[in-house]
């Protein structure tokens, strides 16, 4: 299922749908579902390419960042395409987002196949989650995918909205037993605050402010741990 779009020639790269692991926090689980539902229906392959008019002025394509989404957790392309046509950029984060962007702007097509499934969600603690969100948001800024400015109050409003939205989904979710539902109904709002607090930080920080970036970055923390070991 994963390589069929390559074999048929309808796309030059393809990525699969993710489903969260059973113990994944609800916030992450529902985000994964939403991200991949934006890529296309769950029952068939979706192809994304830029139209000729869009290729002539890609910077004016309003939703290019969304359409460029690509996850290399479970993906495929040919060796020749990756090494000779659209190579990965040498960036510390979000290299797959950059690849999806470069592929579309280069005039090629990418495919999303929900018929290929991979169980994947990041196993992170509550503290690590916030730092990972910081890294992801900062990484997208570094490859040119800027987010709109977000005030502290705006970030907290997003957190409240997310917690309110998630609550009925948790209550109805058949994958969580009663004890887990009660746990997540209490804990999930704190994950929402953690998320939006660090998105706000990543949007606000200057890209050359190395000390502050190191303070909030999970990658920097892991590098420090590795060095100390």
Residue frames as a rotation matrix with the C-alpha (Angstrom) as fourth column:
UNK 1
0.561 0.828 0.000 0.00
0.828 -0.561 0.000 0.00
0.000 0.000 -1.000 0.00
UNK 2
0.427 -0.448 -0.786 2.82
0.222 -0.790 0.571 2.40
-0.877 -0.418 -0.238 0.82
UNK 3
-0.543 -0.823 -0.168 4.77
0.016 -0.210 0.977 2.03
-0.839 0.528 0.128 -2.42
UNK 4
-0.010 0.604 0.797 1.84
0.868 0.401 -0.293 1.66
-0.496 0.689 -0.529 -4.83
UNK 5
0.862 0.351 -0.367 1.71
0.151 -0.867 -0.474 5.42
-0.485 0.353 -0.800 -5.68
UNK 6
0.016 -0.926 -0.377 5.42
-0.603 -0.310 0.735 5.23
-0.797 0.216 -0.564 -6.59
UNK 7
-0.601 -0.266 0.754 5.01
0.270 0.820 0.504 2.14
-0.753 0.506 -0.421 -8.71
UNK 8
0.276 0.797 0.537 2.03
0.867 0.036 -0.498 3.62
-0.416 0.603 -0.681 -10.57
UNK 9
-0.552 -0.648 0.525 3.92
0.812 -0.561 0.160 6.89
0.191 0.514 0.836 -11.14
UNK 10
0.434 0.802 0.410 1.25
0.647 -0.594 0.478 9.19
0.627 0.058 -0.777 -9.69
UNK 11
0.959 -0.169 0.226 3.67
-0.275 -0.737 0.618 10.63
0.062 -0.655 -0.753 -7.12
UNK 12
0.254 -0.953 -0.164 7.38
-0.207 0.112 -0.972 10.90
0.945 0.281 -0.168 -6.44
UNK 13
-0.892 -0.445 0.078 7.08
-0.179 0.190 -0.965 10.45
0.415 -0.875 -0.249 -2.66
UNK 14
0.148 0.964 -0.220 4.45
-0.128 0.239 0.963 8.95
0.981 -0.114 0.159 -0.38
UNK 15
-0.851 -0.368 0.376 3.75
-0.413 0.024 -0.911 8.85
0.326 -0.930 -0.172 3.34
UNK 16
-0.488 0.621 -0.613 1.47
0.490 0.776 0.396 6.74
0.722 -0.107 -0.683 5.53
UNK 17
0.355 0.696 0.625 -1.17
-0.354 -0.518 0.778 7.45
0.865 -0.497 0.063 8.12
UNK 18
-0.815 -0.579 -0.012 -0.26
-0.161 0.245 -0.956 7.32
0.557 -0.777 -0.293 11.81
UNK 19
0.499 0.862 -0.090 -2.42
-0.016 0.113 0.993 5.91
0.867 -0.494 0.070 14.58
UNK 20
0.053 -0.496 0.867 -1.50
-0.871 -0.447 -0.203 6.67
0.488 -0.744 -0.456 18.17
UNK 21
-0.713 -0.343 -0.612 -0.24
0.026 0.859 -0.512 4.04
0.700 -0.381 -0.604 20.56
UNK 22
0.110 0.896 -0.431 -2.86
0.580 0.294 0.760 2.86
0.807 -0.334 -0.487 23.11
UNK 23
0.182 -0.086 -0.980 -1.22
0.967 -0.165 0.194 4.72
-0.179 -0.983 0.053 26.00
UNK 24
-0.630 -0.447 0.636 -0.84
0.628 -0.774 0.078 8.00
0.457 0.448 0.768 24.12
UNK 25
-0.674 0.395 -0.624 -2.22
0.316 -0.610 -0.727 11.09
-0.668 -0.687 0.286 25.94
UNK 26
0.249 0.896 0.367 -5.51
0.773 0.044 -0.633 12.26
-0.583 0.441 -0.682 24.40
UNK 27
0.535 -0.054 -0.843 -4.13
-0.270 -0.957 -0.110 15.62
-0.801 0.286 -0.526 23.28
UNK 28
-0.521 -0.811 -0.264 -1.48
-0.580 0.110 0.807 13.91
-0.626 0.574 -0.528 21.14
UNK 29
-0.601 0.350 0.718 -3.87
0.506 0.863 0.003 11.22
-0.618 0.365 -0.696 19.93
UNK 30
0.466 0.885 0.016 -6.46
0.606 -0.306 -0.734 13.71
-0.645 0.352 -0.679 18.71
UNK 31
0.293 -0.462 -0.837 -3.79
-0.554 -0.796 0.245 15.93
-0.779 0.392 -0.489 17.15
UNK 32
-0.765 -0.585 0.270 -2.46
-0.171 0.588 0.790 12.97
-0.621 0.558 -0.550 15.16
UNK 33
-0.216 0.780 0.588 -5.97
0.798 0.488 -0.354 12.17
-0.562 0.393 -0.727 13.92
UNK 34
0.660 0.521 -0.541 -6.59
0.201 -0.817 -0.541 15.80
-0.724 0.249 -0.644 12.93
UNK 35
-0.120 -0.809 -0.576 -3.25
-0.565 -0.421 0.710 16.23
-0.817 0.411 -0.406 11.14
UNK 36
-0.892 -0.294 0.343 -3.77
0.057 0.679 0.732 13.19
-0.448 0.673 -0.589 8.93
UNK 37
0.036 0.958 0.283 -7.45
0.792 0.145 -0.593 13.85
-0.610 0.246 -0.754 8.33
UNK 38
0.450 0.062 -0.891 -6.37
-0.261 -0.945 -0.198 17.18
-0.854 0.322 -0.409 6.82
UNK 39
-0.592 -0.787 -0.175 -4.25
-0.443 0.137 0.886 15.22
-0.673 0.602 -0.429 4.34
UNK 40
-0.602 0.423 -0.677 -7.22
-0.661 0.212 0.720 13.45
0.448 0.881 0.153 2.81
UNK 41
0.491 0.865 0.100 -10.02
-0.810 0.412 0.416 10.90
0.319 -0.285 0.904 3.31
UNK 42
-0.054 -0.507 0.860 -9.28
-0.827 0.506 0.246 7.75
-0.560 -0.698 -0.446 5.28
UNK 43
0.435 0.383 0.815 -10.34
-0.017 0.908 -0.418 5.32
-0.900 0.168 0.401 2.55
UNK 44
0.810 -0.151 0.566 -8.24
0.586 0.226 -0.778 6.28
-0.010 0.962 0.271 -0.47
UNK 45
-0.221 -0.974 -0.043 -4.95
0.934 -0.224 0.278 7.74
-0.281 0.021 0.960 -1.67
UNK 46
0.864 0.405 -0.299 -4.74
0.324 -0.902 -0.287 11.55
-0.386 0.151 -0.910 -1.93
UNK 47
0.018 -0.842 0.539 -2.34
0.994 -0.045 -0.103 13.29
0.111 0.538 0.836 -4.30
UNK 48
0.706 0.121 -0.698 -0.98
0.313 -0.937 0.154 16.80
-0.635 -0.327 -0.700 -3.68
UNK 49
-0.290 -0.793 0.536 0.72
0.947 -0.159 0.277 18.95
-0.134 0.589 0.797 -6.33
UNK 50
-0.290 0.147 -0.946 0.84
0.099 -0.978 -0.182 22.63
-0.952 -0.147 0.270 -7.19
UNK 51
0.673 0.574 0.466 -1.04
0.577 -0.014 -0.816 23.94
-0.462 0.819 -0.341 -10.19
UNK 52
0.025 -0.707 0.706 0.94
0.948 -0.207 -0.241 25.71
0.316 0.676 0.666 -12.95
UNK 53
0.423 0.184 0.887 -0.22
0.074 -0.983 0.169 29.13
0.903 -0.006 -0.430 -11.73
UNK 54
0.991 -0.061 0.117 0.86
-0.120 -0.050 0.992 28.24
-0.054 -0.997 -0.057 -8.19
UNK 55
0.450 -0.879 0.155 4.25
0.842 0.476 0.253 27.04
-0.296 0.017 0.955 -9.39
UNK 56
0.150 -0.362 0.920 4.77
0.644 -0.670 -0.369 30.42
0.750 0.648 0.132 -11.03
UNK 57
-0.192 -0.170 0.967 4.37
-0.508 -0.826 -0.246 32.18
0.840 -0.538 0.072 -7.66
UNK 58
-0.047 0.195 -0.980 4.64
0.511 0.847 0.144 29.62
0.858 -0.494 -0.139 -4.83
UNK 59
-0.898 -0.352 -0.263 5.26
0.402 -0.414 -0.817 32.30
0.179 -0.840 0.513 -2.20
UNK 60
-0.697 0.694 0.182 1.73
-0.684 -0.719 0.123 33.57
0.216 -0.038 0.976 -2.76
UNK 61
-0.176 0.629 -0.757 0.09
0.012 0.771 0.637 30.18
0.984 0.103 -0.144 -2.06
UNK 62
0.080 0.259 0.963 -1.69
-0.812 -0.543 0.214 30.86
0.578 -0.799 0.167 1.23
UNK 63
0.747 0.321 0.582 -1.97
-0.626 0.634 0.455 27.26
-0.223 -0.704 0.674 2.43
UNK 64
0.398 -0.648 -0.649 1.36
-0.513 0.429 -0.743 25.97
0.760 0.629 -0.162 1.13
UNK 65
-0.542 -0.636 0.549 2.66
-0.804 0.204 -0.558 25.11
0.243 -0.744 -0.622 4.60
UNK 66
0.066 0.659 0.749 -0.36
-0.700 0.566 -0.436 22.89
-0.711 -0.495 0.499 5.25
UNK 67
0.890 0.326 -0.318 -0.22
-0.450 0.517 -0.728 21.28
-0.072 0.791 0.607 1.83
UNK 68
0.146 -0.936 -0.321 3.50
-0.729 0.117 -0.674 20.63
0.668 0.332 -0.665 2.23
UNK 69
0.320 -0.029 0.947 2.98
-0.878 0.368 0.308 18.32
-0.357 -0.930 0.092 5.20
UNK 70
0.426 -0.281 -0.860 5.06
-0.377 0.809 -0.451 15.16
0.822 0.516 0.239 4.95
UNK 71
0.562 -0.246 0.790 6.04
-0.768 0.202 0.608 12.68
-0.309 -0.948 -0.075 7.62
UNK 72
0.042 -0.627 -0.778 9.04
-0.749 0.495 -0.440 10.43
0.661 0.601 -0.450 7.10
UNK 73
-0.182 -0.008 0.983 8.11
-0.841 0.520 -0.151 8.14
-0.510 -0.854 -0.101 10.01
UNK 74
-0.146 0.172 0.974 6.60
0.399 0.911 -0.101 5.81
-0.905 0.374 -0.202 7.40
UNK 75
0.575 0.248 -0.780 7.34
-0.479 -0.671 -0.566 7.06
-0.664 0.698 -0.267 3.92
UNK 76
0.138 -0.536 0.833 8.90
0.627 0.698 0.346 6.11
-0.767 0.474 0.432 0.62
UNK 77
0.725 -0.012 -0.689 10.57
-0.550 -0.613 -0.568 7.60
-0.415 0.790 -0.451 -2.40
UNK 78
0.880 -0.474 0.020 13.20
0.386 0.690 -0.612 6.38
0.277 0.546 0.791 -4.82
UNK 79
0.288 -0.873 -0.394 16.88
0.730 -0.066 0.681 6.59
-0.620 -0.484 0.618 -4.05
UNK 80
-0.433 -0.481 0.762 17.49
0.884 -0.394 0.254 8.54
0.178 0.783 0.596 -7.27
UNK 81
0.375 0.647 0.664 14.83
0.459 -0.752 0.474 11.14
0.806 0.127 -0.579 -6.44
UNK 82
0.949 0.037 -0.312 16.15
0.308 -0.304 0.901 11.65
-0.061 -0.952 -0.300 -2.91
UNK 83
0.213 -0.962 -0.173 19.81
0.624 -0.003 0.781 11.84
-0.752 -0.275 0.600 -3.87
UNK 84
-0.644 -0.552 0.530 19.66
0.734 -0.250 0.632 13.55
-0.217 0.796 0.566 -7.25
UNK 85
-0.254 0.648 0.718 16.42
0.604 -0.474 0.641 15.55
0.755 0.597 -0.271 -7.50
UNK 86
0.415 0.428 0.803 15.04
-0.409 -0.700 0.585 16.73
0.812 -0.571 -0.115 -4.13
UNK 87
-0.357 -0.603 -0.713 17.52
0.432 0.571 -0.699 15.93
0.828 -0.557 0.057 -1.35
UNK 88
0.594 0.488 -0.639 16.80
0.780 -0.157 0.606 16.53
0.196 -0.859 -0.474 2.30
UNK 89
0.491 -0.404 0.772 17.90
-0.252 -0.914 -0.319 19.89
0.834 -0.037 -0.551 3.61
UNK 90
-0.315 -0.675 -0.668 20.60
0.624 0.383 -0.681 19.86
0.715 -0.631 0.301 6.28
UNK 91
-0.073 0.403 0.912 18.43
-0.557 -0.776 0.298 21.25
0.828 -0.486 0.281 9.08
UNK 92
-0.899 -0.376 0.223 18.31
-0.377 0.410 -0.831 20.26
0.221 -0.831 -0.510 12.76
UNK 93
-0.600 0.771 0.214 14.54
0.153 0.373 -0.915 19.73
-0.785 -0.516 -0.342 12.79
UNK 94
0.357 0.909 -0.214 11.53
-0.128 -0.179 -0.975 19.36
-0.925 0.376 0.053 10.47
UNK 95
-0.697 -0.671 -0.254 13.56
-0.381 0.046 0.924 17.98
-0.608 0.740 -0.287 7.58
UNK 96
-0.640 0.513 0.573 10.48
0.702 0.694 0.163 16.10
-0.314 0.506 -0.803 6.35
UNK 97
0.451 0.760 -0.468 8.38
0.478 -0.649 -0.592 19.30
-0.754 0.044 -0.656 6.28
UNK 98
0.003 -0.552 -0.834 11.14
-0.519 -0.714 0.470 20.95
-0.855 0.432 -0.289 4.25
UNK 99
-0.879 -0.319 0.354 11.25
0.066 0.654 0.754 17.99
-0.472 0.686 -0.554 1.87
UNK 100
-0.120 0.927 0.356 7.49
0.873 0.270 -0.407 18.15
-0.473 0.262 -0.841 1.30
UNK 101
0.547 0.257 -0.796 7.75
0.027 -0.956 -0.291 21.87
-0.836 0.138 -0.531 0.56
UNK 102
-0.344 -0.792 -0.505 10.72
-0.561 -0.258 0.787 21.52
-0.753 0.554 -0.355 -1.79
UNK 103
-0.737 0.121 0.665 9.04
0.449 0.823 0.348 18.65
-0.505 0.555 -0.660 -3.61
UNK 104
0.314 0.941 0.124 5.87
0.780 -0.181 -0.599 20.63
-0.541 0.285 -0.791 -4.35
UNK 105
0.546 -0.159 -0.823 7.71
-0.269 -0.963 0.007 23.82
-0.793 0.218 -0.568 -5.29
UNK 106
-0.570 -0.821 -0.023 9.91
-0.357 0.222 0.907 21.72
-0.740 0.526 -0.420 -7.57
UNK 107
-0.236 0.572 -0.786 6.82
-0.971 -0.109 0.213 20.72
0.036 0.813 0.581 -9.55
UNK 108
-0.808 -0.105 -0.580 6.48
-0.152 0.988 0.032 17.16
0.570 0.114 -0.814 -8.25
UNK 109
0.239 0.961 0.136 3.63
-0.602 0.037 0.797 15.32
0.762 -0.273 0.588 -6.55
UNK 110
-0.888 -0.401 0.226 3.41
-0.423 0.517 -0.744 13.64
0.182 -0.756 -0.628 -3.17
UNK 111
-0.077 0.864 -0.497 0.88
-0.182 0.478 0.859 11.05
0.980 0.157 0.121 -2.08
UNK 112
-0.573 0.052 0.818 -0.78
-0.817 0.044 -0.575 10.33
-0.066 -0.998 0.018 1.25
UNK 113
-0.268 0.481 -0.834 -2.02
-0.301 0.781 0.547 6.79
0.915 0.398 -0.065 1.72
UNK 114
-0.090 0.327 0.941 -4.18
-0.996 -0.044 -0.079 6.05
0.016 -0.944 0.329 4.76
UNK 115
0.828 0.398 -0.395 -4.30
-0.441 0.897 -0.022 2.46
0.346 0.192 0.918 3.52
UNK 116
-0.005 -0.859 -0.512 -0.78
0.418 0.464 -0.781 2.08
0.908 -0.218 0.356 4.91
UNK 117
0.830 0.391 0.397 -0.94
-0.208 -0.444 0.872 2.39
0.517 -0.806 -0.287 8.68
UNK 118
-0.278 -0.882 -0.381 1.84
0.322 0.288 -0.902 2.76
0.905 -0.374 0.204 11.22
UNK 119
0.766 0.456 -0.453 1.38
0.558 -0.123 0.820 2.86
0.318 -0.882 -0.349 14.99
UNK 120
-0.360 -0.925 0.116 3.35
0.783 -0.368 -0.501 5.89
0.507 -0.090 0.857 16.05
UNK 121
0.799 0.365 0.478 3.19
0.085 -0.856 0.510 8.55
0.595 -0.367 -0.715 18.74
UNK 122
-0.128 -0.957 0.261 6.07
-0.194 -0.234 -0.953 10.12
0.973 -0.173 -0.155 20.59
UNK 123
0.518 0.212 -0.829 6.67
0.692 0.466 0.552 8.64
0.503 -0.859 0.094 24.03
UNK 124
-0.471 -0.629 0.619 7.40
0.140 -0.746 -0.651 11.79
0.871 -0.220 0.439 26.01
UNK 125
-0.451 0.278 -0.848 6.83
0.887 0.036 -0.460 12.82
-0.097 -0.960 -0.263 29.60
UNK 126
0.653 0.745 -0.136 4.76
0.743 -0.665 -0.079 15.87
-0.150 -0.049 -0.988 30.47
UNK 127
0.407 -0.587 -0.700 7.90
-0.037 -0.776 0.630 18.02
-0.913 -0.231 -0.338 30.79
UNK 128
-0.623 -0.694 0.360 9.46
0.292 0.220 0.931 16.60
-0.725 0.685 0.065 27.60
UNK 129
0.045 0.729 0.683 6.27
0.976 0.112 -0.185 17.21
-0.211 0.675 -0.707 25.66
UNK 130
0.826 0.277 -0.490 6.44
0.254 -0.960 -0.114 20.97
-0.502 -0.030 -0.864 26.14
UNK 131
0.001 -0.924 -0.382 10.07
-0.334 -0.361 0.871 21.06
-0.943 0.127 -0.309 25.06
UNK 132
-0.562 -0.148 0.814 9.32
0.609 0.593 0.528 18.93
-0.560 0.792 -0.243 22.02
UNK 133
0.527 0.802 0.283 6.52
0.822 -0.395 -0.410 21.29
-0.217 0.449 -0.867 21.00
UNK 134
0.599 -0.416 -0.684 9.02
-0.189 -0.904 0.384 24.13
-0.778 -0.101 -0.620 21.36
UNK 135
-0.475 -0.860 0.187 11.48
-0.058 0.242 0.968 22.32
-0.878 0.449 -0.165 19.07
UNK 136
-0.260 0.444 0.858 8.83
0.890 0.455 0.034 21.48
-0.375 0.772 -0.513 16.49
UNK 137
0.789 0.600 -0.128 7.51
0.527 -0.770 -0.360 25.04
-0.315 0.217 -0.924 16.31
UNK 138
0.375 -0.744 -0.552 11.01
-0.376 -0.667 0.643 26.50
-0.847 -0.033 -0.530 16.19
UNK 139
-0.492 -0.586 0.644 12.06
0.288 0.588 0.756 23.97
-0.822 0.557 -0.121 13.57
UNK 140
0.193 0.643 0.741 9.24
0.958 0.039 -0.283 25.00
-0.211 0.765 -0.609 11.27
UNK 141
0.864 0.030 -0.502 10.18
0.024 -1.000 -0.018 28.65
-0.502 0.003 -0.865 11.71
UNK 142
-0.013 -0.991 -0.131 13.73
-0.267 -0.122 0.956 27.82
-0.964 0.047 -0.263 10.68
UNK 143
-0.656 -0.185 0.732 12.58
0.589 0.480 0.650 26.36
-0.471 0.857 -0.206 7.38
UNK 144
-0.984 0.156 0.081 10.38
-0.079 -0.802 0.592 29.38
0.157 0.577 0.802 6.65
UNK 145
-0.235 0.951 -0.201 7.04
0.488 0.294 0.822 28.13
0.840 0.095 -0.534 7.99
UNK 146
-0.955 -0.150 0.256 6.26
-0.095 -0.661 -0.744 31.03
0.281 -0.735 0.617 10.32
UNK 147
-0.231 0.901 -0.366 3.21
0.954 0.284 0.096 30.96
0.191 -0.327 -0.925 12.58
UNK 148
0.255 0.415 0.873 1.12
0.202 -0.906 0.372 34.03
0.946 0.081 -0.315 13.24
UNK 149
-0.713 -0.523 0.467 2.09
-0.285 -0.391 -0.875 36.01
0.641 -0.757 0.130 16.32
UNK 150
0.237 0.754 -0.612 0.50
0.386 0.505 0.772 34.75
0.892 -0.419 -0.171 19.51
UNK 151
-0.079 -0.201 0.976 0.18
-0.702 -0.684 -0.198 36.68
0.708 -0.701 -0.087 22.77
UNK 152
-0.963 -0.266 0.031 0.40
-0.191 0.602 -0.776 35.03
0.187 -0.753 -0.631 26.18
UNK 153
-0.422 0.885 0.197 -3.33
-0.554 -0.080 -0.828 35.60
-0.717 -0.459 0.524 26.70
UNK 154
0.237 0.480 -0.845 -4.06
-0.968 0.193 -0.162 34.20
0.085 0.856 0.510 23.27
UNK 155
-0.552 -0.532 -0.642 -2.03
-0.456 0.837 -0.301 31.08
0.698 0.127 -0.705 24.05
UNK 156
-0.946 0.222 0.235 -3.95
-0.134 0.391 -0.910 30.48
-0.294 -0.893 -0.341 27.28
UNK 157
-0.044 0.969 -0.244 -7.25
-0.811 -0.177 -0.558 31.01
-0.584 0.173 0.793 25.48
UNK 158
0.023 -0.031 -0.999 -6.20
-0.820 0.571 -0.036 28.34
0.572 0.820 -0.013 22.97
UNK 159
-0.896 -0.407 -0.174 -5.35
-0.222 0.754 -0.618 26.01
0.383 -0.515 -0.766 25.86
UNK 160
-0.602 0.754 0.264 -8.79
-0.383 0.017 -0.923 26.47
-0.701 -0.657 0.279 27.44
UNK 161
0.206 0.690 -0.694 -10.49
-0.958 -0.003 -0.288 25.95
-0.201 0.724 0.660 24.09
UNK 162
-0.315 -0.414 -0.854 -8.49
-0.636 0.760 -0.134 22.79
0.705 0.501 -0.503 23.48
UNK 163
-0.988 -0.063 0.140 -9.29
-0.151 0.575 -0.805 21.37
-0.030 -0.816 -0.577 26.91
UNK 164
-0.252 0.967 0.028 -13.01
-0.586 -0.129 -0.800 22.07
-0.770 -0.218 0.600 26.49
UNK 165
0.209 0.296 -0.932 -12.99
-0.965 0.217 -0.147 20.50
0.159 0.930 0.331 23.03
UNK 166
-0.573 -0.564 -0.594 -11.14
-0.492 0.817 -0.301 17.38
0.655 0.120 -0.746 24.20
UNK 167
-0.710 0.215 0.670 -13.30
-0.634 0.218 -0.742 16.67
-0.306 -0.952 -0.018 27.27
UNK 168
0.373 0.914 0.160 -16.35
-0.747 0.398 -0.532 15.14
-0.550 0.079 0.831 25.53
UNK 169
0.400 -0.303 -0.865 -14.09
-0.688 0.524 -0.502 13.19
0.605 0.796 0.001 23.18
UNK 170
-0.726 -0.682 0.093 -12.26
-0.543 0.485 -0.685 11.66
0.422 -0.548 -0.723 26.14
UNK 171
-0.401 0.654 0.641 -15.57
-0.704 0.227 -0.673 10.81
-0.586 -0.721 0.369 27.82
UNK 172
0.654 0.734 -0.181 -16.79
-0.654 0.429 -0.623 9.02
-0.380 0.526 0.761 24.67
UNK 173
-0.009 -0.757 -0.653 -13.46
-0.948 0.214 -0.236 7.47
0.319 0.617 -0.719 23.62
UNK 174
0.896 0.438 -0.073 -13.84
-0.400 0.867 0.298 3.65
0.194 -0.238 0.952 23.67
UNK 175
0.338 -0.854 -0.396 -10.07
0.182 0.472 -0.862 3.18
0.923 0.219 0.315 23.81
UNK 176
-0.672 -0.512 0.534 -9.88
-0.412 -0.341 -0.845 4.55
0.615 -0.788 0.019 27.36
UNK 177
-0.251 0.575 -0.779 -11.35
0.734 0.638 0.234 2.60
0.631 -0.513 -0.582 30.29
UNK 178
0.704 0.698 0.127 -13.22
0.463 -0.587 0.664 4.49
0.538 -0.409 -0.737 33.01
UNK 179
0.575 -0.546 -0.609 -10.17
0.609 -0.211 0.764 5.05
-0.546 -0.811 0.211 35.22
UNK 180
-0.492 -0.786 0.375 -8.16
0.829 -0.290 0.478 6.36
-0.267 0.546 0.794 32.28
UNK 181
0.001 0.578 0.816 -11.00
0.678 -0.600 0.425 8.67
0.735 0.552 -0.392 31.27
UNK 182
0.897 0.343 -0.279 -11.20
0.429 -0.515 0.742 10.18
0.111 -0.785 -0.609 34.74
UNK 183
0.152 -0.935 -0.322 -7.43
0.715 -0.121 0.689 10.56
-0.683 -0.334 0.650 34.82
UNK 184
-0.604 -0.473 0.642 -7.23
0.797 -0.371 0.476 12.30
0.013 0.799 0.601 31.46
UNK 185
0.388 0.785 0.483 -10.25
0.668 -0.600 0.439 14.51
0.635 0.152 -0.758 32.07
UNK 186
0.873 -0.132 -0.470 -8.30
0.341 -0.524 0.780 15.95
-0.349 -0.841 -0.413 35.01
UNK 187
0.067 -0.993 -0.095 -4.80
0.466 -0.053 0.883 15.94
-0.882 -0.103 0.460 33.48
UNK 188
0.042 -0.090 0.995 -5.42
0.998 0.053 -0.037 16.85
-0.049 0.995 0.092 29.84
UNK 189
0.930 0.303 0.209 -5.98
0.322 -0.945 -0.065 20.60
0.178 0.127 -0.976 30.51
UNK 190
0.585 -0.786 -0.199 -2.45
-0.162 -0.354 0.921 20.79
-0.795 -0.506 -0.334 31.93
UNK 191
-0.194 -0.611 0.768 -1.09
0.718 0.445 0.536 19.22
-0.669 0.655 0.352 28.72
UNK 192
0.496 0.443 0.747 -2.98
0.838 -0.471 -0.276 21.86
0.230 0.763 -0.604 26.72
UNK 193
0.968 -0.189 -0.167 -1.42
-0.104 -0.902 0.419 24.66
-0.229 -0.388 -0.893 28.79
UNK 194
0.175 -0.960 0.221 2.00
0.129 0.245 0.961 23.04
-0.976 -0.139 0.167 28.35
UNK 195
0.027 -0.087 0.996 1.49
0.959 0.282 -0.001 22.89
-0.281 0.955 0.091 24.61
UNK 196
0.658 0.361 0.661 0.39
0.626 -0.751 -0.213 26.46
0.419 0.553 -0.720 24.03
UNK 197
0.846 -0.450 -0.285 2.84
-0.053 -0.605 0.794 27.94
-0.530 -0.657 -0.536 26.52
UNK 198
-0.070 -0.962 0.264 5.71
0.262 0.237 0.935 26.48
-0.963 0.135 0.235 24.51
UNK 199
0.150 0.184 0.971 4.24
0.988 -0.075 -0.139 27.39
0.047 0.980 -0.193 21.15
UNK 200
0.974 0.219 0.062 4.10
0.209 -0.969 0.129 30.96
0.088 -0.112 -0.990 22.45
UNK 201
0.484 -0.866 -0.128 7.75
-0.083 -0.191 0.978 30.70
-0.871 -0.463 -0.164 23.53
UNK 202
-0.188 -0.607 0.772 8.88
0.696 0.473 0.541 29.28
-0.693 0.639 0.333 20.19
UNK 203
0.459 0.416 0.785 7.05
0.851 -0.460 -0.254 31.97
0.256 0.785 -0.565 18.21
UNK 204
0.999 0.048 -0.017 8.43
0.051 -0.929 0.367 34.77
0.002 -0.368 -0.930 20.40
UNK 205
0.446 -0.894 -0.047 12.09
0.273 0.086 0.958 33.74
-0.852 -0.441 0.282 20.68
UNK 206
0.514 -0.407 -0.755 14.67
-0.814 -0.510 -0.279 35.22
-0.271 0.758 -0.594 18.31
UNK 207
0.976 -0.065 -0.209 16.20
-0.039 0.889 -0.457 32.53
0.216 0.454 0.865 16.12
UNK 208
0.145 -0.989 -0.014 19.70
0.050 0.022 -0.999 33.61
0.988 0.144 0.053 17.14
UNK 209
0.213 -0.009 0.977 18.97
-0.917 -0.347 0.197 33.59
0.337 -0.938 -0.083 20.89
UNK 210
-0.148 -0.372 -0.916 20.95
-0.240 0.912 -0.332 30.41
0.960 0.170 -0.224 21.57
UNK 211
-0.957 -0.252 0.143 20.83
-0.196 0.199 -0.960 30.52
0.214 -0.947 -0.240 25.41
UNK 212
-0.339 0.905 0.256 17.04
-0.810 -0.142 -0.569 30.84
-0.479 -0.400 0.781 25.55
UNK 213
0.315 0.418 -0.852 16.54
-0.827 0.562 -0.031 28.22
0.466 0.714 0.522 22.85
UNK 214
-0.511 -0.606 -0.610 18.81
-0.195 0.773 -0.604 25.83
0.837 -0.190 -0.513 24.72
UNK 215
-0.855 0.197 0.480 16.79
-0.502 -0.082 -0.861 26.41
-0.131 -0.977 0.169 27.90
UNK 216
-0.009 0.988 0.155 13.51
-0.771 0.092 -0.631 25.29
-0.637 -0.125 0.760 26.38
UNK 217
0.154 0.012 -0.988 14.70
-0.918 0.371 -0.139 22.77
0.365 0.928 0.068 23.77
UNK 218
0.829 0.161 0.535 14.35
-0.363 0.883 0.297 19.01
-0.424 -0.441 0.791 24.27
UNK 219
0.822 -0.569 -0.007 17.07
0.317 0.468 -0.825 18.35
0.472 0.676 0.566 21.69
UNK 220
0.107 -0.799 0.591 19.47
-0.465 -0.566 -0.681 20.61
0.879 -0.202 -0.432 23.58
UNK 221
0.383 0.089 0.919 18.60
-0.916 0.169 0.365 18.90
-0.123 -0.982 0.146 26.86
UNK 222
0.965 -0.001 0.262 19.27
0.022 0.997 -0.075 15.47
-0.261 0.078 0.962 25.38
UNK 223
0.555 -0.823 0.119 22.54
0.136 -0.051 -0.989 16.69
0.820 0.566 0.084 23.93
UNK 224
0.081 -0.498 0.863 23.59
-0.849 -0.488 -0.203 17.89
0.523 -0.716 -0.463 27.37
UNK 225
0.674 0.236 0.700 22.68
-0.614 0.705 0.354 14.54
-0.410 -0.669 0.620 28.88
UNK 226
0.948 -0.318 0.013 24.63
0.258 0.741 -0.620 12.69
0.188 0.591 0.785 26.22
UNK 227
0.291 -0.883 0.369 27.69
-0.230 -0.439 -0.868 14.89
0.928 0.168 -0.331 26.79
UNK 228
0.163 -0.197 0.967 27.55
-0.974 -0.189 0.126 14.32
0.158 -0.962 -0.223 30.54
UNK 229
0.894 0.193 0.404 27.35
-0.268 0.953 0.138 10.56
-0.358 -0.232 0.904 30.06
